[in-house]
Amino acid sequence: MGSITTTIIAHALLAFLFVHPVVPLVLMGISYSILAASLWP
């Protein structure tokens, strides 16, 4: 659940705030890694 929430936050940062794009992209990478690790059998 934390990885999905982090992905939503990263998309919101890209859409609504004027932060450097590296910050949300790093958050997306971390959240994808967490999601992939939790789904690994």
Order of alpha helices (4+ residues) and beta strands (2+ residues): alpha-alpha
